[in-house]
């Protein structure tokens, strides 16, 4: 399909089948909006997290929630009623099933994306091409390559793009990381994130006809899937590879982003990664692991470790947090610094760090008003680095092989730190959850090497790993190549 101008884009009907929206020419930067001017914002994806987006924008001064988008008619109508009751008719809010129709409206200034993961990047790219600022829920990308396209779209069109990693708006976490990077606690060795929250089995749902209130074609969008089943809509799509990314890049995106944020500032992508785990106990339709341990090594020798643990059991320890381990043996755990060998920790006290004030919602509005992408707390490039980290860990797991369920499964005999931390997870799964060694297995992924400059795998397993860097897309919903955005 030939390129189209911004004017043509805005005039193109969303009903045009097979349209791939790209814009040629100069930047289509979102307009600068004065502090006293109204900012008109839309929300795409109105179930679950989308309701939080609605509340966030309704709580901002001089912001109108004017466009609501969802392919489920029932969800859309419920959201419209909610906004009407909250705004008492002070302005009009329009409803759309197709986000492209909303993006045609020249009066729309910004859009926030709370759809399933497979839609995040494409809507962000389309919105940037239309000159709209974007607040995009985590993860910004569903695969590695489309995240780079978002970065290039932001550069080309000059719009604000802010990632939905709310911790990026925390001055205290920013201050801690500034102190770590300045060497206050010594040289950081391992930045460790946990996404350990209990979840349950999703069972099995048979292929069926989509409900009449759901536009199945629009819900699928770029995801290359054919058949509907009820485990996709409206939440359990998280646990299927073509629509979600498992808890590693669901809840885990927050803690992964924090973990990478603490590394030396010049670190971008890891040079090698590996992941292992399994989907234990549930025996359900889901594809993604509910238990995972993963490692990423960066060019300077620093590491990110990550732990996913979703299987519930008596005495379950809920951990959605970050830890920091230093080369001299010190560590920061749950807000306290422990010197090497110390049993008692000291409360960490640091100066607030640099963030755009106003929390995640207010910071985005301030950046839009200023027309300044650098004000976003968690910009497109930082989001890309954090999301790719999780995608690469997942991809190692996806290329893994089954090995016996025991403490030696990871093959960490030459890495004392990895062996120690994996042992803790294994003990929980063995003793706490009760996974028997006899007949049970881990899926252990290979170590994948990665070139941060080319954003491609090299060496052993490169062909299989590179094939996982980009999902196939359905016709009419293709994510463009980075050079064609």
Secondary structure, DSSP 8 states (H G I E B T S, - for coil): ---B-HHHHHHS-TT-TT----B-SS--------TTS-EEEEEE--STHHHHHHHHHHTSTTEEEEEEE-SBHHHHHHHHHHHHHHHTTSS--EEESSHHHHHT-TT--EEEE-S-HHHHHHHHHHHHHTT-EEEE-S-S-SSHHHHHHHHHHHHHH---EEES-GGGG-HHHHHHHHHHHTTTTS-EEEEEEEEE--B--------B---TTB-HHHHHTTB----B-TTTTTTGGGGSTTT--TGGGTTHHHHHHHHHHTS-TT--SEEEEEEEEE--S--SS--S-SEEEEEEEETTS-EEEEEEE-B--TT---EEEEEEEETTS-EEETTEEE-TT-SS-EE---------SSHHHHHHHHHHHHT-GGGSSS-HHHHHHHHHHHHHHHHHHHT-EEEESSTTTT--TT-HHHHHHHHHHHHIIIIII---STT-EEEE---EEEETTTTEEESTTHHHHHHTSS--B-TT-----GGG-
